[in-house]
């Protein structure tokens, strides 16, 4: 295990639970000064919303496996509150004499495993929000109210990309619900309250501050987490993060921890994202995200210098889908999107999030920078589909290809595309340009991850057909005092990206 691990905060009821309990029990607890205890309003918030927070219990049938490791009773401290839990758990799994049911080899009939998480009621008709990973692959889902009532729930819909799910159950009595607050109004240092079901200890209240906003931890395409130091542990997944008005400003989802317990680095999906996802799941049972139909990449300082953009910002269009809404709107590779529907675009993540959050079919203004000048394009958004990833690589016996005539430039060996090179590097007939046959290991091109089989389509936004064309463009840029050259590079399948290389 690495020193710091990103941990989904669902709790699985098996042996590792005990190890997590041991790790947490090893921490020393120090008293804190009175002024660090937080605002007095925390008790009022907890009392107001506690009945709207629920525990989520799921069960799943899995095949029993041998090895014996998972059948070992964890060693718990004397008097641990988890002793009874594990005692019952292992007695149920073992046969007479403590052996595994189904034979000495530990392979028996399928068995049920249980998971625990948290959630919260947003509608008194029995609508609950939680994390997708809390209920993923479950055969049965139950909602447990604060008074202990257990009710079977059904799944309304899930969104894997934001790790959110909506459940529905029939209320046995009048319910308390909570509403979403505005996560955009949160400030660094604002107090927040987390309530959930850590380690099956339901109704647990913890408090802390907003440590950071818009945190990208590369867990999904739309990362924009609230980071908090409010204690979040296994079992807190899907639970609410409240502001001091008692409004939900986030859904607790992940922690970073070397031990499995809270070290004060937890992440919550902001309510602005959650509210939109929940509305669509309730309405359609699925997500209908906006689609622009472009492939984008970051604008580095070198790329910005090549495109005369100061300061470096926006999302660089590396490719345009032939059937997407961007093409008829006039958006082209090499354009840099700096504003979408009135919202500034600082980087590619900004564009991905704002496009996904925009209604399908809406006409929006997209401001781009092309050759140093701003232009406005009107785009009617399509609907994002999850494409099936098809990978087909058929190897055939071919006669030895002729050795291509190459030319060196920018630390690259370059050759004109021919049939033999297309076959060798599996380059589609639709890809045009100059193929890279070798990369100097000590060159800037190697650092930028250019490799044999890449095809240079454009240099400084002009098409090239030979190594001589590339060298001519590079020589001209040097004469003009440019420090870098912008290449449009394609892989064999025709997927494009921009790469800026030093010409010094």
C-alpha positions as CSV (number, residue, x, y, z in Angstrom):
1,X,0.0,0.0,0.0
2,X,1.3,3.4,-0.8
3,X,1.9,6.1,1.8
4,X,-1.4,7.8,1.0
5,X,-4.3,6.0,-0.6
6,X,-7.5,7.4,-2.0
7,X,-10.3,5.4,-0.3
8,X,-14.0,5.2,-1.2
9,X,-15.7,5.5,2.2
10,X,-18.1,2.6,1.9
11,X,-17.7,0.0,4.6
12,X,-17.5,-3.7,3.8
13,X,-18.2,-6.0,6.7
14,X,-15.3,-8.4,6.6
15,X,-11.9,-8.9,8.2
16,X,-10.3,-5.7,7.0
17,X,-12.9,-3.8,9.0
18,X,-11.1,-5.0,12.1
19,X,-7.7,-3.9,10.8
20,X,-9.0,-0.5,10.1
21,X,-10.4,-0.3,13.6
22,X,-7.0,-1.2,15.0
23,X,-5.3,1.4,12.9
24,X,-7.6,4.1,14.1
25,X,-7.4,2.9,17.7
26,X,-3.6,3.5,17.5
27,X,-3.9,7.2,17.0
28,X,-3.3,9.4,20.1
29,X,-6.0,11.9,20.9
30,X,-5.0,15.3,22.1
31,X,-7.1,17.9,23.8
32,X,-7.8,21.1,21.8
33,X,-8.0,24.6,23.1
34,X,-11.5,26.0,23.7
35,X,-11.2,28.4,20.8
36,X,-10.6,25.6,18.3
37,X,-13.9,23.7,19.1
38,X,-15.9,25.5,16.5
39,X,-19.1,27.5,16.5
40,X,-21.9,26.8,19.0
41,X,-24.4,26.4,16.1
42,X,-23.2,22.8,15.3
43,X,-25.5,21.3,17.9
44,X,-28.5,23.1,16.4
45,X,-27.6,21.9,12.9
46,X,-27.2,18.3,14.0
47,X,-30.5,18.4,15.9
48,X,-32.3,19.9,12.9
49,X,-31.1,17.4,10.3
50,X,-30.2,14.2,12.0
51,X,-33.5,12.4,11.2
52,X,-32.9,13.1,7.5
53,X,-29.6,11.2,7.5
54,X,-30.0,7.4,6.9
55,X,-27.8,4.3,6.9
56,X,-27.6,2.3,3.7
57,X,-27.2,-1.5,4.0
58,X,-26.6,-3.6,1.0
59,X,-26.1,-7.4,0.4
60,X,-24.4,-9.1,-2.4
61,X,-24.0,-12.8,-3.2
62,X,-20.4,-13.8,-3.9
63,X,-18.6,-17.1,-4.5
64,X,-16.7,-18.5,-1.5
65,X,-12.9,-18.7,-2.1
66,X,-10.2,-20.8,-0.5
67,X,-7.0,-19.7,1.1
68,X,-8.2,-19.3,4.6
69,X,-6.9,-15.7,4.9
70,X,-10.4,-14.1,5.0
71,X,-11.6,-16.6,7.6
72,X,-9.1,-15.4,10.2
73,X,-10.6,-13.6,13.2
74,X,-8.9,-10.3,13.5
75,X,-7.1,-9.5,16.8
76,X,-9.0,-6.8,18.5
77,X,-8.2,-4.8,21.7
78,X,-9.9,-6.3,24.8
79,X,-13.3,-4.6,25.3
80,X,-13.4,-3.3,21.8
81,X,-16.9,-2.4,20.7
82,X,-16.3,-4.5,17.5
83,X,-15.6,-7.8,19.3
84,X,-19.2,-8.8,19.4
85,X,-19.6,-7.8,15.8
86,X,-16.8,-10.0,14.6
87,X,-17.6,-12.9,16.9
88,X,-21.1,-13.2,15.4
89,X,-19.7,-12.6,11.9
90,X,-17.1,-15.4,12.0
91,X,-19.4,-17.9,13.8
92,X,-21.9,-17.5,11.0
93,X,-19.2,-18.2,8.4
94,X,-17.6,-21.2,10.1
95,X,-18.9,-24.7,10.7
96,X,-18.5,-26.9,13.7
97,X,-15.1,-26.7,15.2
98,X,-14.4,-23.4,13.6
99,X,-13.7,-24.8,10.2
100,X,-15.0,-23.2,7.0
101,X,-18.4,-24.4,5.8
102,X,-18.3,-26.6,2.7
103,X,-15.1,-28.4,3.2
104,X,-11.5,-28.2,4.5
105,X,-10.3,-26.3,1.4
106,X,-12.4,-23.2,2.2
107,X,-14.4,-23.5,-1.0
108,X,-18.1,-23.6,-0.2
109,X,-21.4,-22.5,-1.6
110,X,-22.0,-18.8,-2.5
111,X,-22.4,-16.6,0.5
112,X,-23.7,-13.1,1.1
113,X,-21.5,-10.2,2.0
114,X,-22.8,-6.9,3.5
115,X,-21.7,-3.3,3.0
116,X,-22.6,-0.2,4.9
117,X,-22.8,3.4,3.8
118,X,-24.8,6.6,4.4
119,X,-27.3,8.7,2.6
120,X,-29.9,11.5,3.1
121,X,-33.5,12.1,2.4
122,X,-34.3,14.9,0.0
123,X,-38.0,14.3,-0.4
124,X,-40.5,13.2,2.2
125,X,-42.0,10.8,-0.3
126,X,-38.9,8.6,0.4
127,X,-36.2,9.8,-2.0
128,X,-32.6,9.2,-0.9
129,X,-29.2,10.4,-2.3
130,X,-26.1,8.3,-1.8
131,X,-22.9,7.3,-3.6
132,X,-23.0,4.9,-6.5
133,X,-20.1,2.8,-5.0
134,X,-22.2,2.3,-1.8
135,X,-24.9,0.4,-3.8
136,X,-22.9,-0.9,-6.8
137,X,-23.5,-4.6,-7.6
138,X,-26.0,-5.0,-4.7
139,X,-28.6,-7.7,-4.8
140,X,-30.6,-6.0,-2.0
141,X,-30.6,-2.4,-0.7
142,X,-32.1,-1.3,2.6
143,X,-32.5,2.1,4.1
144,X,-32.2,2.3,7.9
145,X,-33.7,5.4,9.5
146,X,-32.3,7.2,12.5
147,X,-34.8,5.4,14.8
148,X,-33.6,2.0,13.5
149,X,-36.5,1.3,11.1
150,X,-35.2,-0.8,8.1
151,X,-37.0,-0.5,4.8
152,X,-36.2,-2.1,1.5
153,X,-35.3,0.5,-1.2
154,X,-35.2,0.4,-5.0
155,X,-32.7,2.0,-7.3
156,X,-33.9,5.0,-9.3
157,X,-30.7,5.7,-11.2
158,X,-26.9,6.1,-10.9
159,X,-24.2,8.2,-12.4
160,X,-20.8,6.5,-12.3
161,X,-18.9,9.6,-13.5
162,X,-19.9,11.6,-10.4
163,X,-20.3,8.5,-8.2
164,X,-23.9,9.4,-7.3
165,X,-27.1,7.3,-6.9
166,X,-30.7,8.0,-6.1
167,X,-32.9,5.5,-4.2
168,X,-36.6,5.4,-3.3
169,X,-38.5,3.6,-0.5
170,X,-42.0,3.7,0.9
171,X,-42.0,5.7,4.2
172,X,-43.4,3.8,7.2
173,X,-44.1,7.2,8.9
174,X,-43.7,10.9,8.2
175,X,-40.1,11.7,7.2
176,X,-37.7,14.7,7.6
177,X,-36.0,15.9,4.5
178,X,-33.1,18.3,3.8
179,X,-32.5,20.6,0.9
180,X,-29.5,21.5,-1.1
181,X,-27.5,24.7,-0.4
182,X,-25.3,26.6,-2.7
183,X,-21.8,25.1,-2.7
184,X,-20.5,28.0,-4.8
185,X,-21.0,30.3,-1.8
186,X,-18.7,28.3,0.4
187,X,-15.4,30.0,1.4
188,X,-12.2,28.5,2.6
189,X,-12.4,28.2,6.3
190,X,-16.2,28.0,6.5
191,X,-17.4,25.5,9.1
192,X,-19.2,22.3,7.8
193,X,-20.8,19.3,9.5
194,X,-20.6,15.7,8.3
195,X,-23.2,13.1,9.5
196,X,-23.1,9.5,8.6
197,X,-22.5,5.9,9.4
198,X,-18.7,5.4,10.0
199,X,-17.7,1.8,10.9
200,X,-21.5,1.1,11.4
201,X,-21.8,3.7,14.1
202,X,-24.8,5.4,12.7
203,X,-25.8,9.0,13.4
204,X,-22.2,10.1,13.9
205,X,-21.7,13.9,13.8
206,X,-18.3,15.4,13.0
207,X,-17.3,19.0,12.2
208,X,-14.5,20.8,10.4
209,X,-13.8,23.5,7.9
210,X,-13.7,23.8,4.1
211,X,-10.0,23.1,3.4
212,X,-10.1,23.7,-0.4
213,X,-12.6,24.0,-3.3
214,X,-12.6,22.7,-6.9
215,X,-10.2,20.0,-6.0
216,X,-9.2,17.7,-8.9
217,X,-7.8,14.4,-7.6
218,X,-8.1,12.6,-11.0
219,X,-10.8,10.2,-9.9
220,X,-13.2,11.1,-12.7
221,X,-13.8,13.4,-15.7
222,X,-15.7,16.0,-13.7
223,X,-13.7,16.3,-10.5
224,X,-14.4,19.4,-8.6
225,X,-14.4,18.3,-4.9
226,X,-14.9,20.2,-1.7
227,X,-12.0,19.2,0.6
228,X,-12.7,19.2,4.3
229,X,-10.9,18.2,7.5
230,X,-14.2,17.1,9.1
231,X,-13.7,13.5,10.1
232,X,-14.9,11.1,7.3
233,X,-14.3,7.4,7.6
234,X,-15.3,4.1,6.0
235,X,-19.1,4.0,6.1
236,X,-19.5,7.8,5.6
237,X,-19.8,7.4,1.9
238,X,-23.0,9.0,0.5
239,X,-23.6,11.0,3.7
240,X,-24.3,14.7,3.6
241,X,-21.9,17.6,4.3
242,X,-23.9,20.5,5.8
243,X,-23.3,24.2,6.2
244,X,-24.3,25.9,9.4
245,X,-27.8,26.7,7.9
246,X,-28.5,22.9,7.8
247,X,-28.4,22.8,4.0
248,X,-26.5,20.1,2.1
249,X,-23.5,21.5,0.4
250,X,-21.8,18.2,-0.5
251,X,-21.9,14.4,-0.6
252,X,-19.0,12.8,1.3
253,X,-17.3,10.4,-1.1
254,X,-13.5,9.8,-0.7
255,X,-10.7,10.2,1.8
256,X,-6.9,10.1,1.4
257,X,-5.4,7.9,4.1
258,X,-2.5,5.6,4.7
259,X,-4.4,3.7,7.3
260,X,-8.1,3.6,6.2
261,X,-9.1,6.1,8.9
262,X,-9.5,9.8,8.7
263,X,-6.4,12.0,8.7
264,X,-8.3,15.2,8.0
265,X,-8.3,14.9,4.2
266,X,-11.8,14.1,2.9
267,X,-13.6,15.0,-0.3
268,X,-17.3,15.7,-1.0
269,X,-19.1,16.2,-4.3
270,X,-20.4,19.8,-4.3
271,X,-24.1,20.3,-4.1
272,X,-24.1,22.3,-7.3
273,X,-23.1,19.1,-9.1
274,X,-25.3,16.8,-7.0
275,X,-28.5,18.8,-7.5
276,X,-28.2,18.7,-11.3
277,X,-27.4,15.0,-11.4
278,X,-30.2,14.1,-8.9
279,X,-32.8,16.1,-10.9
280,X,-31.9,14.2,-14.1
281,X,-31.8,10.8,-12.4
282,X,-35.3,11.4,-10.9
283,X,-36.6,12.6,-14.2
284,X,-35.0,10.3,-16.7
285,X,-33.3,7.5,-14.6
286,X,-30.1,8.4,-16.4
287,X,-27.8,11.4,-17.1
288,X,-28.3,13.4,-20.3
289,X,-25.1,15.5,-20.6
290,X,-24.3,18.2,-23.1
291,X,-21.8,17.3,-25.9
292,X,-19.6,19.7,-27.9
293,X,-17.9,17.1,-30.0
294,X,-14.2,18.1,-29.6
295,X,-11.1,16.6,-28.1
296,X,-9.2,19.1,-25.9
297,X,-5.9,19.5,-24.2
298,X,-4.2,21.9,-21.9
299,X,-2.6,25.2,-23.1
300,X,1.0,25.1,-21.9
301,X,3.2,28.1,-21.8
302,X,5.0,26.9,-24.9
303,X,1.7,26.3,-26.8
304,X,0.4,29.7,-25.6
305,X,3.6,31.4,-27.0
306,X,3.2,29.6,-30.3
307,X,-0.4,30.7,-30.6
308,X,0.2,34.3,-29.4
309,X,-2.0,33.8,-26.3
310,X,-1.2,35.8,-23.2
311,X,-1.6,34.5,-20.5
312,X,-1.8,30.8,-21.1
313,X,-5.4,29.8,-20.6
314,X,-8.4,28.0,-22.1
315,X,-8.8,24.5,-23.7
316,X,-7.0,23.8,-26.9
317,X,-9.1,22.0,-29.5
318,X,-7.0,19.1,-30.7
319,X,-9.7,17.4,-32.8
320,X,-13.3,17.9,-33.9
321,X,-15.8,15.1,-34.3
322,X,-17.2,14.9,-37.8
323,X,-20.7,14.3,-36.5
324,X,-20.5,16.6,-33.5
325,X,-22.1,20.0,-33.0
326,X,-18.8,21.9,-33.0
327,X,-18.0,21.3,-36.7
328,X,-21.0,23.0,-38.3
329,X,-20.5,25.9,-35.9
330,X,-17.1,26.4,-37.4
331,X,-14.8,25.3,-34.5
332,X,-11.5,23.9,-35.8
333,X,-8.4,22.2,-34.4
334,X,-6.0,24.8,-33.1
335,X,-8.8,27.0,-31.7
336,X,-8.6,27.8,-28.0
337,X,-11.9,27.9,-26.1
338,X,-11.7,30.7,-23.5
339,X,-15.4,31.2,-22.7
340,X,-18.4,28.9,-22.9
341,X,-22.0,30.1,-22.4
342,X,-20.7,33.2,-20.5
343,X,-18.5,31.2,-18.2
344,X,-14.7,31.6,-18.3
345,X,-12.7,28.5,-19.3
346,X,-9.3,28.4,-17.5
347,X,-8.4,24.8,-18.4
348,X,-9.8,21.7,-20.1
349,X,-11.5,20.5,-16.9
350,X,-13.5,23.7,-16.8
351,X,-14.8,23.2,-20.3
352,X,-15.6,19.5,-19.7
353,X,-17.7,20.4,-16.6
354,X,-19.6,23.3,-18.0
355,X,-20.4,21.5,-21.2
356,X,-21.7,18.4,-19.3
357,X,-23.8,20.6,-17.1
358,X,-25.4,22.5,-20.0
359,X,-28.8,21.3,-21.3
360,X,-28.9,19.2,-24.4
361,X,-30.2,21.2,-27.4
362,X,-29.3,24.6,-25.9
363,X,-27.7,27.2,-28.2
364,X,-24.7,28.7,-26.6
365,X,-22.0,31.3,-27.4
366,X,-18.5,29.8,-27.5
367,X,-15.6,32.3,-27.5
368,X,-12.4,31.0,-29.1
369,X,-9.0,32.5,-29.9
370,X,-7.8,31.7,-33.4
371,X,-4.5,33.0,-34.6
372,X,-4.4,35.5,-31.8
373,X,-7.9,37.0,-32.3
374,X,-11.1,36.3,-30.4
375,X,-14.1,35.0,-32.3
376,X,-17.6,33.9,-31.2
377,X,-19.2,30.7,-32.4
378,X,-22.8,29.7,-31.8
379,X,-23.2,26.0,-31.0
380,X,-26.3,23.9,-30.4
381,X,-25.2,21.2,-28.0
382,X,-25.8,17.5,-28.7
383,X,-26.1,14.7,-26.2
384,X,-23.0,12.9,-24.8
385,X,-23.0,9.2,-25.5
386,X,-20.7,6.7,-23.9
387,X,-19.0,5.1,-27.0
388,X,-18.2,1.5,-27.1
389,X,-14.4,1.1,-27.0
390,X,-13.5,-1.2,-29.9
391,X,-9.9,-2.2,-30.1
392,X,-9.0,-4.3,-33.1
393,X,-5.4,-5.0,-34.1
394,X,-5.0,-7.7,-36.8
395,X,-1.5,-8.9,-37.3
396,X,-0.7,-10.1,-40.8
397,X,2.5,-11.5,-42.4
398,X,3.8,-8.8,-44.7
399,X,6.9,-8.8,-46.8
400,X,9.8,-6.7,-45.4
401,X,9.1,-3.1,-46.2
402,X,11.5,-0.9,-48.1
403,X,13.7,1.3,-46.0
404,X,12.2,4.8,-46.1
405,X,14.1,7.9,-47.0
406,X,14.3,10.0,-43.8
407,X,15.2,13.5,-42.8
408,X,16.1,14.8,-39.3
409,X,14.5,17.8,-37.6
410,X,13.7,18.6,-34.0
411,X,15.3,15.4,-32.8
412,X,13.0,13.4,-35.1
413,X,13.6,11.0,-38.0
414,X,10.9,11.9,-40.5
415,X,9.6,10.1,-43.6
416,X,6.9,10.6,-46.2
417,X,4.0,8.4,-45.6
418,X,3.8,5.4,-47.9
419,X,1.9,2.1,-48.0
420,X,4.7,0.2,-46.2
421,X,4.9,2.8,-43.3
422,X,1.1,2.8,-42.9
423,X,1.2,-1.0,-42.6
424,X,4.2,-1.0,-40.2
425,X,2.7,1.6,-37.8
426,X,-1.0,0.7,-38.4
427,X,-1.8,4.2,-39.7
428,X,-5.3,4.8,-41.2
429,X,-5.5,5.9,-44.9
430,X,-7.3,9.1,-43.7
431,X,-4.3,10.3,-41.8
432,X,-2.1,12.7,-43.8
433,X,1.3,14.2,-43.0
434,X,4.9,13.1,-42.2
435,X,5.5,10.0,-40.1
436,X,8.0,9.9,-37.2
437,X,10.3,6.8,-37.6
438,X,12.7,7.5,-34.7
439,X,13.0,9.9,-31.8
440,X,16.3,11.1,-30.2
441,X,16.2,10.0,-26.6
442,X,17.8,13.2,-25.4
443,X,15.5,15.5,-27.4
444,X,12.6,17.7,-26.3
445,X,10.4,15.5,-28.6
446,X,11.2,12.5,-26.4
447,X,10.2,14.5,-23.2
448,X,7.0,15.4,-24.9
449,X,6.3,11.7,-25.6
450,X,6.5,11.7,-29.4
451,X,7.2,8.2,-30.7
452,X,7.7,6.3,-33.8
453,X,4.4,5.9,-35.7
454,X,3.2,9.4,-34.8
455,X,2.3,11.5,-37.8
456,X,3.0,15.3,-37.9
457,X,0.0,16.8,-39.7
458,X,0.7,20.5,-39.3
459,X,3.6,22.8,-38.2
460,X,2.7,26.2,-36.9
461,X,-0.9,25.5,-38.2
462,X,0.2,24.8,-41.7
463,X,-0.1,21.4,-43.4
464,X,3.2,19.5,-44.1
465,X,3.9,16.6,-46.5
466,X,7.6,16.0,-46.1
467,X,10.5,16.4,-43.7
468,X,11.7,19.2,-45.9
469,X,8.5,21.1,-45.3
470,X,8.9,20.7,-41.5
471,X,12.6,21.9,-41.6
472,X,11.6,24.9,-43.7
473,X,8.9,26.0,-41.2
474,X,11.3,25.5,-38.3
475,X,14.0,27.6,-40.0
476,X,11.5,30.4,-40.6
477,X,10.3,30.3,-37.0
478,X,13.9,30.6,-35.7
479,X,14.5,33.5,-38.0
480,X,11.3,35.2,-36.6
481,X,12.8,34.8,-33.1
482,X,10.3,32.1,-31.9
483,X,11.3,29.9,-29.0
484,X,9.0,27.0,-29.9
485,X,7.1,25.4,-32.7
486,X,3.6,24.1,-32.5
487,X,3.0,20.7,-34.0
488,X,-0.4,19.0,-34.7
489,X,0.3,15.3,-34.2
490,X,-1.9,12.3,-35.0
491,X,-1.7,8.8,-33.9
492,X,-2.5,5.9,-36.2
493,X,-6.2,6.1,-35.5
494,X,-6.4,9.7,-36.4
495,X,-6.7,11.1,-32.9
496,X,-5.0,14.5,-32.8
497,X,-3.0,16.5,-30.2
498,X,-0.9,19.6,-30.1
499,X,2.8,19.4,-29.1
500,X,5.1,22.4,-28.6
501,X,8.8,21.7,-29.2
502,X,11.7,24.0,-28.6
503,X,13.5,25.3,-31.7
504,X,16.6,26.5,-29.8
